[in-house]
């Protein structure tokens, strides 16, 4: 029996490079749950519902809030 994985990927910026974006889509297509972390440059709408974005804006206050919330 195959179990689906929960995978967290930290990328410096969202959206990431083409390689990482295709990796995310490929892993989600196999039934894995993907959580993306990084600085939001532009919101990306993925077709797969198992991909979730958790990001922060590039200000000190937002980074501190992000760190406190997810620690």
DAPE-V11416 format. One record per run of one state. SS is the DSSP state (H for helix, E for strand, C for the rest). FROM is the first residue (numbers start at 1). LEN is the number of residues. If there is no record, write none. Layout:
SS,FROM,LEN  SS,FROM,LEN
This chain:
C,1,5  E,6,9  C,15,3  H,18,12  C,30,3  E,33,8  C,41,10  E,51,6  C,57,3  H,60,11  C,71,1
